[in-house]
Structure formats: C-alpha cells, structure tokens
Amino acid sequence: MIRLVVLFSLAAALVAAGVAIAAGNPAAGKKVYAANGCGGCHTFKPAGSTGTIGPALTKVRLAADAKRAEQPPTTFIRTSIVKPRAFVASGYKPVMPSFSKLSTKQLDDLVAFIAKG
C-alpha cells in the first residue's frame, strides 16, 4: 500500500512539474500514424515518411516548438494533433486538420510514437 501511495505521489509531482508521462505504445502508434496519413504531410524517419506540407517531426524541432509554445514535449505533441491551430510552426500554414476523432488509446499511442522519435 505504501508503494502505491509513493507511486501516485511521484506521478502527481511529475504532472504538477509539467512532465508528461508517456502512456502509449509506440509500436501501435506507428500504425495510427500510417492509418491516418500523417506521413503525407510530415517527414518522420521512424515512419519512413517524407511529407513536406507540415514540419518535420524531429526531436530537435519538436523540442524547440514545444518550448516556444511553453508546453512539455508530449503535451505539445498531443495538443498539436487534436488542436493543430493552437500553435502553428514558423514557416507553415495552419492547414493540419484536427485528429480529435482518435480514441484516447490511439492518441496515447501516436503521441508515444512521435515522442520516441
């Protein structure tokens, strides 16, 4: 019981500090990425995609954009998927559609895949 309390306290402290906990499965997220046509617009080496309509999904780019948006990287990725006009990357037009139709699991998996890079 004490371990459980400590675990929940640690998780709460991380969330309060703005550290998002990745809950998804990156391997399943790769399938979500492919099934939703993300690669048609984004370059992302782990997916083998070379789209250029949207920004490349590199760790450096995502970290820089997350910093400018004042969000932890995983929060930034999630927000960018469901509310893409909340932050538009410099040099790009706000053309990304919202993927708010994804289930919570699909979204968790996709965020984990992109964050893993």
CNS distance restraints for C-alpha pairs under 8 A (distance, minus, plus):
assign (resid   1 and name CA) (resid   5 and name CA) 6.40 0.50 0.50
assign (resid   2 and name CA) (resid   6 and name CA) 6.18 0.50 0.50
assign (resid   3 and name CA) (resid   7 and name CA) 6.04 0.50 0.50
assign (resid   4 and name CA) (resid   8 and name CA) 6.17 0.50 0.50
assign (resid   5 and name CA) (resid   9 and name CA) 6.04 0.50 0.50
assign (resid   6 and name CA) (resid  10 and name CA) 6.08 0.50 0.50
assign (resid   7 and name CA) (resid  11 and name CA) 6.21 0.50 0.50
assign (resid   8 and name CA) (resid  12 and name CA) 6.06 0.50 0.50
assign (resid   9 and name CA) (resid  13 and name CA) 6.10 0.50 0.50
assign (resid  10 and name CA) (resid  14 and name CA) 6.21 0.50 0.50
assign (resid  11 and name CA) (resid  15 and name CA) 6.24 0.50 0.50
assign (resid  11 and name CA) (resid  21 and name CA) 8.00 0.50 0.50
assign (resid  12 and name CA) (resid  16 and name CA) 6.03 0.50 0.50
assign (resid  13 and name CA) (resid  17 and name CA) 6.09 0.50 0.50
assign (resid  14 and name CA) (resid  18 and name CA) 6.37 0.50 0.50
assign (resid  14 and name CA) (resid  19 and name CA) 5.08 0.50 0.50
assign (resid  14 and name CA) (resid  20 and name CA) 7.08 0.50 0.50
assign (resid  14 and name CA) (resid  21 and name CA) 7.84 0.50 0.50
assign (resid  15 and name CA) (resid  19 and name CA) 5.25 0.50 0.50
assign (resid  15 and name CA) (resid  20 and name CA) 5.89 0.50 0.50
assign (resid  15 and name CA) (resid  21 and name CA) 7.53 0.50 0.50
assign (resid  18 and name CA) (resid  71 and name CA) 7.62 0.50 0.50
assign (resid  18 and name CA) (resid  72 and name CA) 6.17 0.50 0.50
assign (resid  19 and name CA) (resid  72 and name CA) 6.24 0.50 0.50
assign (resid  20 and name CA) (resid  72 and name CA) 6.64 0.50 0.50
assign (resid  20 and name CA) (resid  73 and name CA) 7.88 0.50 0.50
assign (resid  20 and name CA) (resid  74 and name CA) 6.04 0.50 0.50
assign (resid  20 and name CA) (resid  75 and name CA) 6.53 0.50 0.50
assign (resid  21 and name CA) (resid  74 and name CA) 7.88 0.50 0.50
assign (resid  22 and name CA) (resid  74 and name CA) 7.21 0.50 0.50
assign (resid  22 and name CA) (resid 108 and name CA) 7.35 0.50 0.50
assign (resid  22 and name CA) (resid 111 and name CA) 7.65 0.50 0.50
assign (resid  22 and name CA) (resid 112 and name CA) 5.86 0.50 0.50
assign (resid  23 and name CA) (resid 108 and name CA) 5.93 0.50 0.50
assign (resid  23 and name CA) (resid 109 and name CA) 7.41 0.50 0.50
assign (resid  23 and name CA) (resid 112 and name CA) 7.03 0.50 0.50
assign (resid  24 and name CA) (resid  29 and name CA) 7.49 0.50 0.50
assign (resid  24 and name CA) (resid 105 and name CA) 6.94 0.50 0.50
assign (resid  24 and name CA) (resid 106 and name CA) 7.99 0.50 0.50
assign (resid  24 and name CA) (resid 107 and name CA) 7.82 0.50 0.50
assign (resid  24 and name CA) (resid 108 and name CA) 4.33 0.50 0.50
assign (resid  24 and name CA) (resid 109 and name CA) 3.95 0.50 0.50
assign (resid  24 and name CA) (resid 110 and name CA) 7.23 0.50 0.50
assign (resid  24 and name CA) (resid 111 and name CA) 7.01 0.50 0.50
assign (resid  24 and name CA) (resid 112 and name CA) 5.11 0.50 0.50
assign (resid  24 and name CA) (resid 113 and name CA) 7.83 0.50 0.50
assign (resid  25 and name CA) (resid  29 and name CA) 6.12 0.50 0.50
assign (resid  25 and name CA) (resid 108 and name CA) 7.29 0.50 0.50
assign (resid  25 and name CA) (resid 109 and name CA) 4.66 0.50 0.50
assign (resid  25 and name CA) (resid 110 and name CA) 7.80 0.50 0.50
assign (resid  25 and name CA) (resid 112 and name CA) 6.08 0.50 0.50
assign (resid  25 and name CA) (resid 113 and name CA) 7.04 0.50 0.50
assign (resid  26 and name CA) (resid  30 and name CA) 6.25 0.50 0.50
assign (resid  26 and name CA) (resid 109 and name CA) 5.51 0.50 0.50
assign (resid  26 and name CA) (resid 110 and name CA) 6.71 0.50 0.50
assign (resid  26 and name CA) (resid 111 and name CA) 7.80 0.50 0.50
assign (resid  26 and name CA) (resid 112 and name CA) 4.94 0.50 0.50
assign (resid  26 and name CA) (resid 113 and name CA) 3.88 0.50 0.50
assign (resid  26 and name CA) (resid 114 and name CA) 7.65 0.50 0.50
assign (resid  26 and name CA) (resid 116 and name CA) 7.12 0.50 0.50
assign (resid  27 and name CA) (resid  31 and name CA) 7.02 0.50 0.50
assign (resid  27 and name CA) (resid 109 and name CA) 7.63 0.50 0.50
assign (resid  27 and name CA) (resid 113 and name CA) 6.77 0.50 0.50
assign (resid  28 and name CA) (resid  32 and name CA) 6.57 0.50 0.50
assign (resid  28 and name CA) (resid 106 and name CA) 7.81 0.50 0.50
assign (resid  28 and name CA) (resid 109 and name CA) 5.79 0.50 0.50
assign (resid  28 and name CA) (resid 110 and name CA) 7.42 0.50 0.50
assign (resid  28 and name CA) (resid 113 and name CA) 7.83 0.50 0.50
assign (resid  29 and name CA) (resid  33 and name CA) 6.07 0.50 0.50
assign (resid  29 and name CA) (resid 106 and name CA) 6.75 0.50 0.50
assign (resid  29 and name CA) (resid 107 and name CA) 7.81 0.50 0.50
assign (resid  29 and name CA) (resid 108 and name CA) 7.68 0.50 0.50
assign (resid  29 and name CA) (resid 109 and name CA) 4.11 0.50 0.50
assign (resid  29 and name CA) (resid 110 and name CA) 3.90 0.50 0.50
assign (resid  29 and name CA) (resid 111 and name CA) 7.12 0.50 0.50
assign (resid  29 and name CA) (resid 112 and name CA) 6.67 0.50 0.50
assign (resid  29 and name CA) (resid 113 and name CA) 5.03 0.50 0.50
assign (resid  29 and name CA) (resid 114 and name CA) 7.84 0.50 0.50
assign (resid  30 and name CA) (resid  34 and name CA) 6.32 0.50 0.50
assign (resid  30 and name CA) (resid  47 and name CA) 6.67 0.50 0.50
assign (resid  30 and name CA) (resid 109 and name CA) 7.87 0.50 0.50
assign (resid  30 and name CA) (resid 110 and name CA) 6.69 0.50 0.50
assign (resid  30 and name CA) (resid 113 and name CA) 6.01 0.50 0.50
assign (resid  31 and name CA) (resid  35 and name CA) 5.97 0.50 0.50
assign (resid  32 and name CA) (resid  36 and name CA) 6.09 0.50 0.50
assign (resid  32 and name CA) (resid 106 and name CA) 6.48 0.50 0.50
assign (resid  32 and name CA) (resid 109 and name CA) 7.54 0.50 0.50
assign (resid  32 and name CA) (resid 110 and name CA) 6.10 0.50 0.50
assign (resid  33 and name CA) (resid  37 and name CA) 6.47 0.50 0.50
assign (resid  33 and name CA) (resid  38 and name CA) 5.42 0.50 0.50
assign (resid  33 and name CA) (resid  39 and name CA) 7.17 0.50 0.50
assign (resid  33 and name CA) (resid  47 and name CA) 7.82 0.50 0.50
assign (resid  33 and name CA) (resid 110 and name CA) 6.38 0.50 0.50
assign (resid  34 and name CA) (resid  38 and name CA) 6.33 0.50 0.50
assign (resid  34 and name CA) (resid  39 and name CA) 6.72 0.50 0.50
assign (resid  34 and name CA) (resid  47 and name CA) 7.73 0.50 0.50
assign (resid  37 and name CA) (resid  41 and name CA) 7.72 0.50 0.50
assign (resid  38 and name CA) (resid  42 and name CA) 6.15 0.50 0.50
assign (resid  39 and name CA) (resid  43 and name CA) 6.36 0.50 0.50
assign (resid  39 and name CA) (resid  44 and name CA) 7.16 0.50 0.50
assign (resid  39 and name CA) (resid  47 and name CA) 7.41 0.50 0.50
assign (resid  39 and name CA) (resid  48 and name CA) 7.89 0.50 0.50
assign (resid  39 and name CA) (resid  49 and name CA) 4.72 0.50 0.50
assign (resid  39 and name CA) (resid  50 and name CA) 6.47 0.50 0.50
assign (resid  39 and name CA) (resid  51 and name CA) 5.63 0.50 0.50
assign (resid  40 and name CA) (resid  49 and name CA) 7.19 0.50 0.50
assign (resid  40 and name CA) (resid  50 and name CA) 7.29 0.50 0.50
assign (resid  40 and name CA) (resid  51 and name CA) 4.88 0.50 0.50
assign (resid  40 and name CA) (resid  52 and name CA) 7.85 0.50 0.50
assign (resid  40 and name CA) (resid  53 and name CA) 7.88 0.50 0.50
assign (resid  41 and name CA) (resid  50 and name CA) 7.57 0.50 0.50
assign (resid  41 and name CA) (resid  51 and name CA) 4.12 0.50 0.50
assign (resid  41 and name CA) (resid  52 and name CA) 5.44 0.50 0.50
assign (resid  41 and name CA) (resid  53 and name CA) 4.70 0.50 0.50
assign (resid  41 and name CA) (resid  54 and name CA) 5.19 0.50 0.50
assign (resid  41 and name CA) (resid  55 and name CA) 7.92 0.50 0.50
assign (resid  42 and name CA) (resid  49 and name CA) 6.66 0.50 0.50
assign (resid  42 and name CA) (resid  50 and name CA) 6.14 0.50 0.50
assign (resid  42 and name CA) (resid  51 and name CA) 4.25 0.50 0.50
assign (resid  42 and name CA) (resid  52 and name CA) 5.62 0.50 0.50
assign (resid  42 and name CA) (resid  53 and name CA) 6.59 0.50 0.50
assign (resid  42 and name CA) (resid  54 and name CA) 5.21 0.50 0.50
assign (resid  42 and name CA) (resid  55 and name CA) 5.93 0.50 0.50
assign (resid  42 and name CA) (resid  56 and name CA) 5.32 0.50 0.50
assign (resid  42 and name CA) (resid  57 and name CA) 6.61 0.50 0.50
assign (resid  43 and name CA) (resid  48 and name CA) 7.63 0.50 0.50
assign (resid  43 and name CA) (resid  49 and name CA) 4.95 0.50 0.50
assign (resid  43 and name CA) (resid  50 and name CA) 4.00 0.50 0.50
assign (resid  43 and name CA) (resid  51 and name CA) 4.82 0.50 0.50
assign (resid  43 and name CA) (resid  52 and name CA) 6.38 0.50 0.50
assign (resid  43 and name CA) (resid  55 and name CA) 7.21 0.50 0.50
assign (resid  43 and name CA) (resid  56 and name CA) 4.58 0.50 0.50
assign (resid  43 and name CA) (resid  57 and name CA) 6.15 0.50 0.50
assign (resid  44 and name CA) (resid  48 and name CA) 6.16 0.50 0.50
assign (resid  44 and name CA) (resid  49 and name CA) 5.23 0.50 0.50
assign (resid  44 and name CA) (resid  50 and name CA) 6.58 0.50 0.50
assign (resid  44 and name CA) (resid  56 and name CA) 6.13 0.50 0.50
assign (resid  44 and name CA) (resid  57 and name CA) 5.25 0.50 0.50
assign (resid  44 and name CA) (resid  58 and name CA) 6.78 0.50 0.50
assign (resid  44 and name CA) (resid 117 and name CA) 7.82 0.50 0.50
assign (resid  45 and name CA) (resid  49 and name CA) 6.19 0.50 0.50
assign (resid  45 and name CA) (resid  50 and name CA) 7.77 0.50 0.50
assign (resid  45 and name CA) (resid 117 and name CA) 7.81 0.50 0.50
assign (resid  46 and name CA) (resid 117 and name CA) 6.31 0.50 0.50
assign (resid  51 and name CA) (resid  56 and name CA) 7.87 0.50 0.50
assign (resid  52 and name CA) (resid  56 and name CA) 7.21 0.50 0.50
assign (resid  53 and name CA) (resid  92 and name CA) 7.70 0.50 0.50
assign (resid  54 and name CA) (resid  92 and name CA) 6.53 0.50 0.50
assign (resid  54 and name CA) (resid  96 and name CA) 7.65 0.50 0.50
assign (resid  55 and name CA) (resid  89 and name CA) 7.03 0.50 0.50
assign (resid  55 and name CA) (resid  92 and name CA) 7.27 0.50 0.50
assign (resid  56 and name CA) (resid  61 and name CA) 7.26 0.50 0.50
assign (resid  57 and name CA) (resid  61 and name CA) 6.57 0.50 0.50
assign (resid  57 and name CA) (resid  62 and name CA) 6.36 0.50 0.50
assign (resid  57 and name CA) (resid 114 and name CA) 7.27 0.50 0.50
assign (resid  57 and name CA) (resid 117 and name CA) 7.80 0.50 0.50
assign (resid  58 and name CA) (resid  62 and name CA) 6.03 0.50 0.50
assign (resid  58 and name CA) (resid 117 and name CA) 6.79 0.50 0.50
assign (resid  59 and name CA) (resid  63 and name CA) 5.93 0.50 0.50
assign (resid  59 and name CA) (resid 115 and name CA) 7.39 0.50 0.50
assign (resid  59 and name CA) (resid 117 and name CA) 6.39 0.50 0.50
assign (resid  60 and name CA) (resid  64 and name CA) 6.15 0.50 0.50
assign (resid  61 and name CA) (resid  65 and name CA) 6.10 0.50 0.50
assign (resid  62 and name CA) (resid  66 and name CA) 5.91 0.50 0.50
assign (resid  62 and name CA) (resid  73 and name CA) 6.70 0.50 0.50
assign (resid  62 and name CA) (resid  77 and name CA) 7.69 0.50 0.50
assign (resid  63 and name CA) (resid  67 and name CA) 6.10 0.50 0.50
assign (resid  63 and name CA) (resid  73 and name CA) 5.92 0.50 0.50
assign (resid  64 and name CA) (resid  68 and name CA) 6.31 0.50 0.50
assign (resid  65 and name CA) (resid  69 and name CA) 6.10 0.50 0.50
assign (resid  65 and name CA) (resid  89 and name CA) 6.84 0.50 0.50
assign (resid  66 and name CA) (resid  70 and name CA) 5.95 0.50 0.50
assign (resid  66 and name CA) (resid  71 and name CA) 5.23 0.50 0.50
assign (resid  66 and name CA) (resid  72 and name CA) 6.14 0.50 0.50
assign (resid  66 and name CA) (resid  73 and name CA) 5.29 0.50 0.50
assign (resid  66 and name CA) (resid  76 and name CA) 5.44 0.50 0.50
assign (resid  66 and name CA) (resid  77 and name CA) 7.93 0.50 0.50
assign (resid  67 and name CA) (resid  71 and name CA) 6.11 0.50 0.50
assign (resid  67 and name CA) (resid  72 and name CA) 7.30 0.50 0.50
assign (resid  67 and name CA) (resid  73 and name CA) 7.82 0.50 0.50
assign (resid  69 and name CA) (resid  76 and name CA) 7.40 0.50 0.50
assign (resid  69 and name CA) (resid  87 and name CA) 6.70 0.50 0.50
assign (resid  71 and name CA) (resid  75 and name CA) 6.13 0.50 0.50
assign (resid  71 and name CA) (resid  76 and name CA) 5.59 0.50 0.50
assign (resid  72 and name CA) (resid  76 and name CA) 6.09 0.50 0.50
assign (resid  73 and name CA) (resid  77 and name CA) 6.14 0.50 0.50
assign (resid  73 and name CA) (resid 115 and name CA) 7.39 0.50 0.50
assign (resid  74 and name CA) (resid  78 and name CA) 6.18 0.50 0.50
assign (resid  74 and name CA) (resid 111 and name CA) 6.55 0.50 0.50
assign (resid  74 and name CA) (resid 112 and name CA) 7.80 0.50 0.50
assign (resid  74 and name CA) (resid 115 and name CA) 6.36 0.50 0.50
assign (resid  75 and name CA) (resid  79 and name CA) 6.06 0.50 0.50
assign (resid  76 and name CA) (resid  80 and name CA) 5.98 0.50 0.50
assign (resid  77 and name CA) (resid  81 and name CA) 6.35 0.50 0.50
assign (resid  77 and name CA) (resid 111 and name CA) 6.21 0.50 0.50
assign (resid  77 and name CA) (resid 114 and name CA) 7.70 0.50 0.50
assign (resid  77 and name CA) (resid 115 and name CA) 7.57 0.50 0.50
assign (resid  78 and name CA) (resid  82 and name CA) 6.45 0.50 0.50
assign (resid  78 and name CA) (resid 107 and name CA) 7.29 0.50 0.50
assign (resid  78 and name CA) (resid 111 and name CA) 6.05 0.50 0.50
assign (resid  79 and name CA) (resid  83 and name CA) 5.31 0.50 0.50
assign (resid  79 and name CA) (resid  84 and name CA) 6.68 0.50 0.50
assign (resid  79 and name CA) (resid  86 and name CA) 7.41 0.50 0.50
assign (resid  80 and name CA) (resid  84 and name CA) 4.28 0.50 0.50
assign (resid  80 and name CA) (resid  85 and name CA) 7.39 0.50 0.50
assign (resid  80 and name CA) (resid  86 and name CA) 7.03 0.50 0.50
assign (resid  80 and name CA) (resid  87 and name CA) 6.96 0.50 0.50
assign (resid  81 and name CA) (resid  98 and name CA) 6.10 0.50 0.50
assign (resid  81 and name CA) (resid  99 and name CA) 5.67 0.50 0.50
assign (resid  81 and name CA) (resid 100 and name CA) 7.24 0.50 0.50
assign (resid  82 and name CA) (resid  98 and name CA) 4.91 0.50 0.50
assign (resid  82 and name CA) (resid  99 and name CA) 5.01 0.50 0.50
assign (resid  82 and name CA) (resid 100 and name CA) 4.55 0.50 0.50
assign (resid  83 and name CA) (resid  98 and name CA) 5.75 0.50 0.50
assign (resid  83 and name CA) (resid  99 and name CA) 7.89 0.50 0.50
assign (resid  83 and name CA) (resid 100 and name CA) 7.59 0.50 0.50
assign (resid  84 and name CA) (resid  88 and name CA) 6.97 0.50 0.50
assign (resid  84 and name CA) (resid  94 and name CA) 7.45 0.50 0.50
assign (resid  84 and name CA) (resid  96 and name CA) 6.13 0.50 0.50
assign (resid  84 and name CA) (resid  97 and name CA) 6.86 0.50 0.50
assign (resid  84 and name CA) (resid  98 and name CA) 6.04 0.50 0.50
assign (resid  85 and name CA) (resid  94 and name CA) 6.01 0.50 0.50
assign (resid  85 and name CA) (resid  96 and name CA) 7.73 0.50 0.50
assign (resid  88 and name CA) (resid  92 and name CA) 6.75 0.50 0.50
assign (resid  88 and name CA) (resid  93 and name CA) 7.11 0.50 0.50
assign (resid  88 and name CA) (resid  94 and name CA) 6.03 0.50 0.50
assign (resid 102 and name CA) (resid 106 and name CA) 5.77 0.50 0.50
assign (resid 102 and name CA) (resid 107 and name CA) 5.89 0.50 0.50
assign (resid 103 and name CA) (resid 107 and name CA) 6.10 0.50 0.50
assign (resid 104 and name CA) (resid 108 and name CA) 6.03 0.50 0.50
assign (resid 105 and name CA) (resid 109 and name CA) 6.06 0.50 0.50
assign (resid 106 and name CA) (resid 110 and name CA) 6.05 0.50 0.50
assign (resid 107 and name CA) (resid 111 and name CA) 6.04 0.50 0.50
assign (resid 108 and name CA) (resid 112 and name CA) 6.14 0.50 0.50
assign (resid 109 and name CA) (resid 113 and name CA) 6.18 0.50 0.50
assign (resid 110 and name CA) (resid 114 and name CA) 6.23 0.50 0.50
assign (resid 111 and name CA) (resid 115 and name CA) 5.88 0.50 0.50
assign (resid 112 and name CA) (resid 116 and name CA) 5.94 0.50 0.50
assign (resid 113 and name CA) (resid 117 and name CA) 6.46 0.50 0.50
